[in-house]
Amino acid sequence: MSYKGIFRPSNPKKYVGDPKRIVYRSLWERKFMVYCDTSKSIAEWGSEELAIPYISPLDKKMHRYYPDFYLKTIEGNKFIIEIKPKKWCKEPAIPKRKTSSYYKQVYGYVKNRAKWDSATRFCKKHGLKFKILTEDTLGSY
């Protein structure tokens, strides 16, 4: 079963970008898109429309990070939102036996940490707030 698809907004004028090319990669992302599209408190929003440069500690090269969402509230507050499973937001515990699965988790965590640190600096510089939403916080949307 695939959890990817194209989202069709009911309020396309609120979308920053091409409203015919909104892709969700999880049901959590889709749920948040419905919230952004239908909430009267959201003035505008976009999905993967912003590129933030970051240096990966893994290869020491510059990359581009496309956060899941940008949104602006009717009060004028602006946010960059990343949606991730809670287990991907904390450093993996060191197991007794270090398997390839463990190294893959560490790789993903280190890469995400670099992206999120760059996003935090970007947001501070541009007057935005950076938030990571997990399954715990998405229940309220």
N, CA, C and O atoms as a GROMACS GRO file, in nm:
protein
  564
    1MET      N    1   0.084  -0.118   0.000
    1MET     CA    2   0.000   0.000   0.000
    1MET      C    3   0.089   0.125   0.000
    1MET      O    4   0.182   0.135   0.080
    2SER      N    5   0.060   0.217  -0.088
    2SER     CA    6   0.138   0.338  -0.100
    2SER      C    7   0.073   0.452  -0.021
    2SER      O    8  -0.049   0.469  -0.022
    3TYR      N    9   0.157   0.527   0.046
    3TYR     CA   10   0.108   0.643   0.120
    3TYR      C   11   0.151   0.772   0.052
    3TYR      O   12   0.153   0.878   0.115
    4LYS      N   13   0.186   0.763  -0.074
    4LYS     CA   14   0.225   0.880  -0.152
    4LYS      C   15   0.112   0.916  -0.246
    4LYS      O   16   0.034   0.830  -0.286
    5GLY      N   17   0.105   1.043  -0.281
    5GLY     CA   18   0.003   1.084  -0.375
    5GLY      C   19   0.008   1.232  -0.403
    5GLY      O   20   0.094   1.305  -0.354
    6ILE      N   21  -0.086   1.276  -0.484
    6ILE     CA   22  -0.100   1.416  -0.521
    6ILE      C   23  -0.215   1.474  -0.438
    6ILE      O   24  -0.324   1.416  -0.432
    7PHE      N   25  -0.190   1.588  -0.376
    7PHE     CA   26  -0.293   1.655  -0.296
    7PHE      C   27  -0.359   1.762  -0.382
    7PHE      O   28  -0.291   1.842  -0.446
    8ARG      N   29  -0.490   1.763  -0.382
    8ARG     CA   30  -0.568   1.864  -0.455
    8ARG      C   31  -0.633   1.958  -0.354
    8ARG      O   32  -0.730   1.921  -0.288
    9PRO      N   33  -0.580   2.080  -0.341
    9PRO     CA   34  -0.635   2.172  -0.241
    9PRO      C   35  -0.774   2.224  -0.279
    9PRO      O   36  -0.804   2.244  -0.397
   10SER      N   37  -0.856   2.244  -0.179
   10SER     CA   38  -0.987   2.306  -0.204
   10SER      C   39  -0.974   2.458  -0.206
   10SER      O   40  -1.064   2.528  -0.254
   11ASN      N   41  -0.863   2.510  -0.153
   11ASN     CA   42  -0.835   2.654  -0.153
   11ASN      C   43  -0.700   2.680  -0.219
   11ASN      O   44  -0.604   2.716  -0.150
   12PRO      N   45  -0.689   2.661  -0.350
   12PRO     CA   46  -0.559   2.671  -0.417
   12PRO      C   47  -0.494   2.809  -0.408
   12PRO      O   48  -0.373   2.820  -0.424
   13LYS      N   49  -0.572   2.913  -0.383
   13LYS     CA   50  -0.513   3.048  -0.374
   13LYS      C   51  -0.428   3.064  -0.247
   13LYS      O   52  -0.344   3.154  -0.241
   14LYS      N   53  -0.450   2.979  -0.147
   14LYS     CA   54  -0.370   2.983  -0.025
   14LYS      C   55  -0.233   2.919  -0.046
   14LYS      O   56  -0.141   2.941   0.034
   15TYR      N   57  -0.219   2.841  -0.152
   15TYR     CA   58  -0.096   2.765  -0.172
   15TYR      C   59   0.011   2.850  -0.239
   15TYR      O   60  -0.015   2.918  -0.338
   16VAL      N   61   0.133   2.845  -0.183
   16VAL     CA   62   0.248   2.914  -0.240
   16VAL      C   63   0.320   2.813  -0.328
   16VAL      O   64   0.382   2.719  -0.278
   17GLY      N   65   0.313   2.832  -0.457
   17GLY     CA   66   0.371   2.736  -0.551
   17GLY      C   67   0.263   2.689  -0.648
   17GLY      O   68   0.157   2.751  -0.660
   18ASP      N   69   0.290   2.580  -0.717
   18ASP     CA   70   0.196   2.526  -0.814
   18ASP      C   71   0.098   2.431  -0.743
   18ASP      O   72   0.138   2.323  -0.702
   19PRO      N   73  -0.028   2.471  -0.728
   19PRO     CA   74  -0.124   2.386  -0.655
   19PRO      C   75  -0.160   2.256  -0.726
   19PRO      O   76  -0.230   2.172  -0.669
   20LYS      N   77  -0.112   2.238  -0.848
   20LYS     CA   78  -0.138   2.113  -0.920
   20LYS      C   79  -0.025   2.011  -0.900
   20LYS      O   80  -0.033   1.899  -0.949
   21ARG      N   81   0.079   2.051  -0.826
   21ARG     CA   82   0.195   1.963  -0.809
   21ARG      C   83   0.230   1.946  -0.661
   21ARG      O   84   0.348   1.948  -0.624
   22ILE      N   85   0.131   1.929  -0.577
   22ILE     CA   86   0.154   1.911  -0.433
   22ILE      C   87   0.161   1.761  -0.405
   22ILE      O   88   0.062   1.689  -0.420
   23VAL      N   89   0.277   1.716  -0.364
   23VAL     CA   90   0.298   1.573  -0.339
   23VAL      C   91   0.309   1.548  -0.189
   23VAL      O   92   0.381   1.618  -0.118
   24TYR      N   93   0.237   1.447  -0.141
   24TYR     CA   94   0.257   1.404  -0.003
   24TYR      C   95   0.327   1.268  -0.005
   24TYR      O   96   0.306   1.186  -0.095
   25ARG      N   97   0.412   1.248   0.096
   25ARG     CA   98   0.492   1.126   0.103
   25ARG      C   99   0.455   1.038   0.223
   25ARG      O  100   0.516   0.934   0.246
   26SER      N  101   0.355   1.083   0.298
   26SER     CA  102   0.305   1.004   0.410
   26SER      C  103   0.163   1.050   0.440
   26SER      O  104   0.121   1.158   0.400
   27LEU      N  105   0.091   0.967   0.510
   27LEU     CA  106  -0.045   1.007   0.550
   27LEU      C  107  -0.041   1.120   0.651
   27LEU      O  108  -0.136   1.198   0.660
   28TRP      N  109   0.067   1.130   0.729
   28TRP     CA  110   0.081   1.241   0.821
   28TRP      C  111   0.096   1.372   0.744
   28TRP      O  112   0.035   1.473   0.781
   29GLU      N  113   0.175   1.372   0.638
   29GLU     CA  114   0.189   1.491   0.555
   29GLU      C  115   0.055   1.528   0.492
   29GLU      O  116   0.017   1.645   0.489
   30ARG      N  117  -0.017   1.429   0.443
   30ARG     CA  118  -0.148   1.455   0.383
   30ARG      C  119  -0.244   1.516   0.484
   30ARG      O  120  -0.317   1.610   0.453
   31LYS      N  121  -0.243   1.463   0.605
   31LYS     CA  122  -0.328   1.516   0.712
   31LYS      C  123  -0.295   1.663   0.739
   31LYS      O  124  -0.386   1.745   0.756
   32PHE      N  125  -0.167   1.696   0.742
   32PHE     CA  126  -0.126   1.834   0.768
   32PHE      C  127  -0.164   1.924   0.650
   32PHE      O  128  -0.198   2.040   0.670
   33MET      N  129  -0.158   1.871   0.528
   33MET     CA  130  -0.199   1.948   0.411
   33MET      C  131  -0.348   1.983   0.419
   33MET      O  132  -0.387   2.096   0.390
   34VAL      N  133  -0.428   1.887   0.459
   34VAL     CA  134  -0.573   1.914   0.474
   34VAL      C  135  -0.593   2.024   0.577
   34VAL      O  136  -0.674   2.114   0.557
   35TYR      N  137  -0.519   2.016   0.688
   35TYR     CA  138  -0.529   2.120   0.791
   35TYR      C  139  -0.492   2.257   0.734
   35TYR      O  140  -0.566   2.354   0.752
   36CYS      N  141  -0.378   2.266   0.667
   36CYS     CA  142  -0.332   2.394   0.611
   36CYS      C  143  -0.432   2.449   0.510
   36CYS      O  144  -0.460   2.569   0.508
   37ASP      N  145  -0.485   2.361   0.428
   37ASP     CA  146  -0.578   2.401   0.322
   37ASP      C  147  -0.711   2.450   0.378
   37ASP      O  148  -0.770   2.543   0.323
   38THR      N  149  -0.759   2.388   0.484
   38THR     CA  150  -0.894   2.418   0.532
   38THR      C  151  -0.899   2.508   0.655
   38THR      O  152  -1.005   2.563   0.686
   39SER      N  153  -0.788   2.525   0.725
   39SER     CA  154  -0.789   2.605   0.847
   39SER      C  155  -0.801   2.754   0.815
   39SER      O  156  -0.729   2.807   0.730
   40LYS      N  157  -0.890   2.820   0.883
   40LYS     CA  158  -0.907   2.965   0.866
   40LYS      C  159  -0.791   3.043   0.928
   40LYS      O  160  -0.772   3.160   0.897
   41SER      N  161  -0.713   2.978   1.015
   41SER     CA  162  -0.600   3.046   1.078
   41SER      C  163  -0.474   3.046   0.991
   41SER      O  164  -0.376   3.114   1.024
   42ILE      N  165  -0.474   2.970   0.881
   42ILE     CA  166  -0.359   2.966   0.790
   42ILE      C  167  -0.387   3.056   0.670
   42ILE      O  168  -0.483   3.036   0.596
   43ALA      N  169  -0.300   3.157   0.653
   43ALA     CA  170  -0.316   3.252   0.542
   43ALA      C  171  -0.256   3.197   0.413
   43ALA      O  172  -0.313   3.214   0.305
   44GLU      N  173  -0.140   3.131   0.425
   44GLU     CA  174  -0.075   3.073   0.308
   44GLU      C  175   0.014   2.957   0.353
   44GLU      O  176   0.058   2.951   0.467
   45TRP      N  177   0.038   2.866   0.259
   45TRP     CA  178   0.123   2.752   0.290
   45TRP      C  179   0.184   2.695   0.163
   45TRP      O  180   0.135   2.719   0.053
   46GLY      N  181   0.292   2.620   0.181
   46GLY     CA  182   0.358   2.553   0.070
   46GLY      C  183   0.421   2.424   0.118
   46GLY      O  184   0.448   2.408   0.237
   47SER      N  185   0.443   2.332   0.026
   47SER     CA  186   0.504   2.204   0.059
   47SER      C  187   0.629   2.184  -0.027
   47SER      O  188   0.621   2.180  -0.149
   48GLU      N  189   0.742   2.171   0.039
   48GLU     CA  190   0.872   2.152  -0.027
   48GLU      C  191   0.900   2.261  -0.131
   48GLU      O  192   0.954   2.233  -0.238
   49GLU      N  193   0.862   2.381  -0.099
   49GLU     CA  194   0.882   2.494  -0.191
   49GLU      C  195   1.006   2.577  -0.158
   49GLU      O  196   1.043   2.666  -0.235
   50LEU      N  197   1.071   2.548  -0.046
   50LEU     CA  198   1.183   2.627   0.001
   50LEU      C  199   1.307   2.539   0.013
   50LEU      O  200   1.300   2.429   0.068
   51ALA      N  201   1.420   2.586  -0.039
   51ALA     CA  202   1.546   2.512  -0.029
   51ALA      C  203   1.638   2.580   0.073
   51ALA      O  204   1.663   2.701   0.064
   52ILE      N  205   1.687   2.504   0.168
   52ILE     CA  206   1.778   2.555   0.270
   52ILE      C  207   1.911   2.481   0.253
   52ILE      O  208   1.915   2.359   0.261
   53PRO      N  209   2.019   2.555   0.230
   53PRO     CA  210   2.150   2.489   0.215
   53PRO      C  211   2.201   2.437   0.350
   53PRO      O  212   2.179   2.500   0.454
   54TYR      N  213   2.268   2.323   0.346
   54TYR     CA  214   2.332   2.269   0.466
   54TYR      C  215   2.454   2.189   0.425
   54TYR      O  216   2.462   2.138   0.314
   55ILE      N  217   2.549   2.178   0.517
   55ILE     CA  218   2.667   2.096   0.493
   55ILE      C  219   2.649   1.966   0.570
   55ILE      O  220   2.629   1.966   0.692
   56SER      N  221   2.655   1.856   0.497
   56SER     CA  222   2.641   1.726   0.560
   56SER      C  223   2.770   1.690   0.632
   56SER      O  224   2.878   1.698   0.574
   57PRO      N  225   2.760   1.650   0.759
   57PRO     CA  226   2.881   1.606   0.830
   57PRO      C  227   2.933   1.472   0.778
   57PRO      O  228   3.043   1.430   0.812
   58LEU      N  229   2.853   1.406   0.696
   58LEU     CA  230   2.892   1.274   0.645
   58LEU      C  231   2.988   1.282   0.527
   58LEU      O  232   3.081   1.203   0.516
   59ASP      N  233   2.964   1.380   0.437
   59ASP     CA  234   3.053   1.392   0.321
   59ASP      C  235   3.117   1.530   0.310
   59ASP      O  236   3.193   1.558   0.218
   60LYS      N  237   3.084   1.618   0.407
   60LYS     CA  238   3.141   1.755   0.414
   60LYS      C  239   3.107   1.839   0.290
   60LYS      O  240   3.177   1.935   0.259
   61LYS      N  241   3.000   1.803   0.221
   61LYS     CA  242   2.958   1.876   0.102
   61LYS      C  243   2.830   1.954   0.128
   61LYS      O  244   2.752   1.922   0.217
   62MET      N  245   2.810   2.057   0.046
   62MET     CA  246   2.689   2.137   0.054
   62MET      C  247   2.575   2.062  -0.015
   62MET      O  248   2.591   2.006  -0.123
   63HIS      N  249   2.459   2.061   0.050
   63HIS     CA  250   2.337   1.999  -0.002
   63HIS      C  251   2.221   2.097   0.016
   63HIS      O  252   2.236   2.201   0.080
   64ARG      N  253   2.108   2.064  -0.040
   64ARG     CA  254   1.987   2.144  -0.021
   64ARG      C  255   1.882   2.062   0.052
   64ARG      O  256   1.856   1.946   0.019
   65TYR      N  257   1.823   2.124   0.151
   65TYR     CA  258   1.719   2.061   0.231
   65TYR      C  259   1.587   2.129   0.196
   65TYR      O  260   1.577   2.252   0.200
   66TYR      N  261   1.487   2.050   0.162
   66TYR     CA  262   1.354   2.100   0.130
   66TYR      C  263   1.260   2.061   0.245
   66TYR      O  264   1.208   1.950   0.247
   67PRO      N  265   1.238   2.153   0.340
   67PRO     CA  266   1.149   2.119   0.451
   67PRO      C  267   1.009   2.085   0.399
   67PRO      O  268   0.967   2.129   0.292
   68ASP      N  269   0.939   2.006   0.477
   68ASP     CA  270   0.807   1.960   0.435
   68ASP      C  271   0.710   2.075   0.410
   68ASP      O  272   0.636   2.073   0.311
   69PHE      N  273   0.708   2.174   0.498
   69PHE     CA  274   0.608   2.281   0.485
   69PHE      C  275   0.661   2.417   0.524
   69PHE      O  276   0.747   2.432   0.610
   70TYR      N  277   0.605   2.515   0.458
   70TYR     CA  278   0.614   2.656   0.498
   70TYR      C  279   0.471   2.697   0.524
   70TYR      O  280   0.380   2.658   0.450
   71LEU      N  281   0.448   2.774   0.629
   71LEU     CA  282   0.314   2.829   0.647
   71LEU      C  283   0.318   2.964   0.714
   71LEU      O  284   0.411   2.996   0.790
   72LYS      N  285   0.216   3.042   0.685
   72LYS     CA  286   0.200   3.175   0.745
   72LYS      C  287   0.059   3.181   0.802
   72LYS      O  288  -0.038   3.150   0.733
   73THR      N  289   0.050   3.222   0.928
   73THR     CA  290  -0.081   3.233   0.992
   73THR      C  291  -0.144   3.368   0.957
   73THR      O  292  -0.077   3.458   0.906
   74ILE      N  293  -0.273   3.381   0.985
   74ILE     CA  294  -0.340   3.509   0.957
   74ILE      C  295  -0.286   3.620   1.048
   74ILE      O  296  -0.300   3.738   1.015
   75GLU      N  297  -0.223   3.584   1.162
   75GLU     CA  298  -0.160   3.683   1.249
   75GLU      C  299  -0.024   3.728   1.196
   75GLU      O  300   0.034   3.823   1.247
   76GLY      N  301   0.027   3.660   1.093
   76GLY     CA  302   0.154   3.696   1.034
   76GLY      C  303   0.273   3.613   1.080
   76GLY      O  304   0.385   3.637   1.036
   77ASN      N  305   0.251   3.516   1.168
   77ASN     CA  306   0.360   3.428   1.211
   77ASN      C  307   0.395   3.331   1.098
   77ASN      O  308   0.307   3.278   1.030
   78LYS      N  309   0.525   3.310   1.079
   78LYS     CA  310   0.571   3.223   0.971
   78LYS      C  311   0.649   3.105   1.030
   78LYS      O  312   0.727   3.121   1.124
   79PHE      N  313   0.625   2.989   0.972
   79PHE     CA  314   0.685   2.866   1.023
   79PHE      C  315   0.742   2.781   0.909
   79PHE      O  316   0.693   2.782   0.796
   80ILE      N  317   0.847   2.708   0.944
   80ILE     CA  318   0.896   2.598   0.863
   80ILE      C  319   0.863   2.474   0.946
   80ILE      O  320   0.898   2.465   1.064
   81ILE      N  321   0.795   2.378   0.883
   81ILE     CA  322   0.750   2.259   0.953
   81ILE      C  323   0.810   2.135   0.889
   81ILE      O  324   0.806   2.118   0.767
   82GLU      N  325   0.864   2.049   0.971
   82GLU     CA  326   0.912   1.918   0.927
   82GLU      C  327   0.828   1.813   0.997
   82GLU      O  328   0.803   1.823   1.118
   83ILE      N  329   0.783   1.712   0.924
   83ILE     CA  330   0.704   1.604   0.980
   83ILE      C  331   0.789   1.477   0.975
   83ILE      O  332   0.832   1.433   0.869
   84LYS      N  333   0.811   1.420   1.092
   84LYS     CA  334   0.894   1.299   1.103
   84LYS      C  335   0.838   1.207   1.211
   84LYS      O  336   0.780   1.254   1.308
   85PRO      N  337   0.856   1.076   1.194
   85PRO     CA  338   0.823   0.985   1.304
   85PRO      C  339   0.910   1.018   1.426
   85PRO      O  340   1.027   1.052   1.412
   86LYS      N  341   0.852   1.008   1.542
   86LYS     CA  342   0.922   1.041   1.666
   86LYS      C  343   1.053   0.965   1.680
   86LYS      O  344   1.152   1.019   1.728
   87LYS      N  345   1.054   0.840   1.637
   87LYS     CA  346   1.176   0.758   1.652
   87LYS      C  347   1.291   0.810   1.568
   87LYS      O  348   1.407   0.780   1.598
   88TRP      N  349   1.264   0.888   1.464
   88TRP     CA  350   1.370   0.943   1.381
   88TRP      C  351   1.425   1.074   1.435
   88TRP      O  352   1.520   1.129   1.380
   89CYS      N  353   1.366   1.124   1.543
   89CYS     CA  354   1.406   1.254   1.598
   89CYS      C  355   1.503   1.242   1.714
   89CYS      O  356   1.548   1.344   1.768
   90LYS      N  357   1.535   1.121   1.752
   90LYS     CA  358   1.630   1.104   1.862
   90LYS      C  359   1.741   1.009   1.818
   90LYS      O  360   1.722   0.920   1.736
   91GLU      N  361   1.857   1.032   1.877
   91GLU     CA  362   1.973   0.951   1.843
   91GLU      C  363   1.947   0.804   1.877
   91GLU      O  364   1.900   0.774   1.986
   92PRO      N  365   1.978   0.714   1.785
   92PRO     CA  366   1.955   0.572   1.813
   92PRO      C  367   2.039   0.522   1.931
   92PRO      O  368   2.155   0.560   1.946
   93ALA      N  369   1.980   0.438   2.013
   93ALA     CA  370   2.054   0.376   2.123
   93ALA      C  371   2.157   0.280   2.066
   93ALA      O  372   2.134   0.214   1.964
   94ILE      N  373   2.271   0.272   2.132
   94ILE     CA  374   2.376   0.184   2.085
   94ILE      C  375   2.340   0.041   2.126
   94ILE      O  376   2.327   0.011   2.244
   95PRO      N  377   2.324  -0.047   2.027
   95PRO     CA  378   2.290  -0.186   2.058
   95PRO      C  379   2.413  -0.267   2.100
   95PRO      O  380   2.526  -0.221   2.087
   96LYS      N  381   2.389  -0.387   2.149
   96LYS     CA  382   2.501  -0.476   2.184
   96LYS      C  383   2.581  -0.513   2.060
   96LYS      O  384   2.704  -0.519   2.063
   97ARG      N  385   2.508  -0.536   1.951
   97ARG     CA  386   2.572  -0.571   1.824
   97ARG      C  387   2.535  -0.464   1.721
   97ARG      O  388   2.417  -0.444   1.693
   98LYS      N  389   2.632  -0.398   1.665
   98LYS     CA  390   2.608  -0.291   1.569
   98LYS      C  391   2.584  -0.351   1.430
   98LYS      O  392   2.677  -0.396   1.364
   99THR      N  393   2.459  -0.349   1.389
   99THR     CA  394   2.419  -0.407   1.262
   99THR      C  395   2.413  -0.298   1.155
   99THR      O  396   2.427  -0.179   1.185
  100SER      N  397   2.393  -0.339   1.031
  100SER     CA  398   2.379  -0.241   0.922
  100SER      C  399   2.256  -0.155   0.945
  100SER      O  400   2.254  -0.038   0.907
  101SER      N  401   2.153  -0.212   1.005
  101SER     CA  402   2.032  -0.135   1.036
  101SER      C  403   2.063  -0.022   1.134
  101SER      O  404   2.014   0.089   1.119
  102TYR      N  405   2.145  -0.052   1.234
  102TYR     CA  406   2.185   0.050   1.331
  102TYR      C  407   2.262   0.163   1.262
  102TYR      O  408   2.235   0.281   1.286
  103TYR      N  409   2.357   0.127   1.176
  103TYR     CA  410   2.436   0.230   1.106
  103TYR      C  411   2.348   0.313   1.013
  103TYR      O  412   2.371   0.433   0.997
  104LYS      N  413   2.248   0.252   0.954
  104LYS     CA  414   2.155   0.326   0.868
  104LYS      C  415   2.075   0.427   0.951
  104LYS      O  416   2.051   0.539   0.907
  105GLN      N  417   2.034   0.387   1.071
  105GLN     CA  418   1.962   0.478   1.160
  105GLN      C  419   2.050   0.594   1.204
  105GLN      O  420   2.006   0.708   1.208
  106VAL      N  421   2.176   0.564   1.236
  106VAL     CA  422   2.271   0.669   1.277
  106VAL      C  423   2.293   0.766   1.161
  106VAL      O  424   2.292   0.888   1.180
  107TYR      N  425   2.314   0.712   1.042
  107TYR     CA  426   2.333   0.794   0.922
  107TYR      C  427   2.215   0.889   0.903
  107TYR      O  428   2.233   1.009   0.882
  108GLY      N  429   2.093   0.835   0.912
  108GLY     CA  430   1.973   0.918   0.896
  108GLY      C  431   1.961   1.024   1.003
  108GLY      O  432   1.924   1.137   0.974
  109TYR      N  433   1.992   0.988   1.127
  109TYR     CA  434   1.984   1.084   1.236
  109TYR      C  435   2.084   1.198   1.218
  109TYR      O  436   2.050   1.316   1.232
  110VAL      N  437   2.209   1.163   1.186
  110VAL     CA  438   2.313   1.265   1.167
  110VAL      C  439   2.276   1.359   1.052
  110VAL      O  440   2.292   1.480   1.062
  111LYS      N  441   2.228   1.302   0.944
  111LYS     CA  442   2.188   1.382   0.828
  111LYS      C  443   2.071   1.475   0.863
  111LYS      O  444   2.074   1.593   0.830
  112ASN      N  445   1.969   1.422   0.930
  112ASN     CA  446   1.855   1.504   0.971
  112ASN      C  447   1.897   1.614   1.068
  112ASN      O  448   1.850   1.727   1.057
  113ARG      N  449   1.984   1.582   1.162
  113ARG     CA  450   2.030   1.681   1.260
  113ARG      C  451   2.095   1.799   1.188
  113ARG      O  452   2.071   1.914   1.224
  114ALA      N  453   2.178   1.770   1.088
  114ALA     CA  454   2.245   1.877   1.012
  114ALA      C  455   2.142   1.963   0.940
  114ALA      O  456   2.153   2.085   0.937
  115LYS      N  457   2.041   1.898   0.881
  115LYS     CA  458   1.934   1.972   0.811
  115LYS      C  459   1.860   2.061   0.910
  115LYS      O  460   1.836   2.179   0.882
  116TRP      N  461   1.823   2.005   1.024
  116TRP     CA  462   1.742   2.080   1.120
  116TRP      C  463   1.820   2.193   1.186
  116TRP      O  464   1.764   2.298   1.217
  117ASP      N  465   1.950   2.173   1.207
  117ASP     CA  466   2.033   2.281   1.261
  117ASP      C  467   2.040   2.396   1.161
  117ASP      O  468   2.032   2.513   1.199
  118SER      N  469   2.056   2.363   1.032
  118SER     CA  470   2.058   2.468   0.928
  118SER      C  471   1.923   2.538   0.918
  118SER      O  472   1.917   2.660   0.902
  119ALA      N  473   1.815   2.461   0.928
  119ALA     CA  474   1.681   2.520   0.922
  119ALA      C  475   1.658   2.614   1.040
  119ALA      O  476   1.598   2.720   1.024
  120THR      N  477   1.706   2.577   1.157
  120THR     CA  478   1.691   2.662   1.276
  120THR      C  479   1.764   2.794   1.256
  120THR      O  480   1.710   2.900   1.286
  121ARG      N  481   1.887   2.788   1.204
  121ARG     CA  482   1.963   2.911   1.178
  121ARG      C  483   1.895   2.995   1.069
  121ARG      O  484   1.885   3.117   1.082
  122PHE      N  485   1.849   2.930   0.964
  122PHE     CA  486   1.779   3.000   0.855
  122PHE      C  487   1.656   3.073   0.910
  122PHE      O  488   1.633   3.190   0.880
  123CYS      N  489   1.578   3.003   0.991
  123CYS     CA  490   1.456   3.062   1.045
  123CYS      C  491   1.486   3.181   1.135
  123CYS      O  492   1.418   3.284   1.129
  124LYS      N  493   1.587   3.167   1.218
  124LYS     CA  494   1.625   3.278   1.308
  124LYS      C  495   1.666   3.400   1.226
  124LYS      O  496   1.630   3.513   1.259
  125LYS      N  497   1.741   3.378   1.120
  125LYS     CA  498   1.788   3.487   1.034
  125LYS      C  499   1.673   3.556   0.960
  125LYS      O  500   1.679   3.676   0.935
  126HIS      N  501   1.568   3.479   0.923
  126HIS     CA  502   1.459   3.532   0.840
  126HIS      C  503   1.327   3.554   0.915
  126HIS      O  504   1.224   3.576   0.852
  127GLY      N  505   1.330   3.548   1.046
  127GLY     CA  506   1.210   3.576   1.124
  127GLY      C  507   1.102   3.469   1.117
  127GLY      O  508   0.983   3.500   1.124
  128LEU      N  509   1.143   3.345   1.104
  128LEU     CA  510   1.050   3.232   1.103
  128LEU      C  511   1.075   3.146   1.227
  128LEU      O  512   1.172   3.166   1.300
  129LYS      N  513   0.986   3.050   1.248
  129LYS     CA  514   1.004   2.953   1.355
  129LYS      C  515   1.011   2.815   1.292
  129LYS      O  516   0.936   2.784   1.199
  130PHE      N  517   1.100   2.731   1.344
  130PHE     CA  518   1.116   2.595   1.293
  130PHE      C  519   1.056   2.498   1.393
  130PHE      O  520   1.085   2.504   1.512
  131LYS      N  521   0.971   2.407   1.343
  131LYS     CA  522   0.907   2.307   1.428
  131LYS      C  523   0.913   2.171   1.361
  131LYS      O  524   0.897   2.158   1.240
  132ILE      N  525   0.936   2.070   1.443
  132ILE     CA  526   0.929   1.931   1.398
  132ILE      C  527   0.804   1.872   1.460
  132ILE      O  528   0.789   1.870   1.582
  133LEU      N  529   0.715   1.822   1.376
  133LEU     CA  530   0.593   1.759   1.424
  133LEU      C  531   0.606   1.608   1.410
  133LEU      O  532   0.653   1.557   1.308
  134THR      N  533   0.563   1.536   1.514
  134THR     CA  534   0.566   1.390   1.512
  134THR      C  535   0.423   1.339   1.526
  134THR      O  536   0.328   1.417   1.532
  135GLU      N  537   0.410   1.207   1.531
  135GLU     CA  538   0.277   1.148   1.549
  135GLU      C  539   0.210   1.197   1.677
  135GLU      O  540   0.088   1.200   1.685
  136ASP      N  541   0.289   1.234   1.777
  136ASP     CA  542   0.233   1.285   1.902
  136ASP      C  543   0.164   1.419   1.883
  136ASP      O  544   0.056   1.442   1.938
  137THR      N  545   0.225   1.508   1.806
  137THR     CA  546   0.168   1.642   1.788
  137THR      C  547   0.069   1.649   1.672
  137THR      O  548  -0.014   1.739   1.669
  138LEU      N  549   0.076   1.556   1.577
  138LEU     CA  550  -0.014   1.561   1.463
  138LEU      C  551  -0.157   1.523   1.498
  138LEU      O  552  -0.249   1.548   1.421
  139GLY      N  553  -0.176   1.463   1.612
  139GLY     CA  554  -0.310   1.427   1.655
  139GLY      C  555  -0.401   1.546   1.674
  139GLY      O  556  -0.523   1.534   1.666
  140SER      N  557  -0.342   1.664   1.699
  140SER     CA  558  -0.422   1.785   1.721
  140SER      C  559  -0.455   1.859   1.592
  140SER      O  560  -0.524   1.961   1.595
  141TYR      N  561  -0.406   1.810   1.478
  141TYR     CA  562  -0.432   1.877   1.350
  141TYR      C  563  -0.539   1.806   1.272
  141TYR      O  564  -0.574   1.848   1.162
   0.00000   0.00000   0.00000
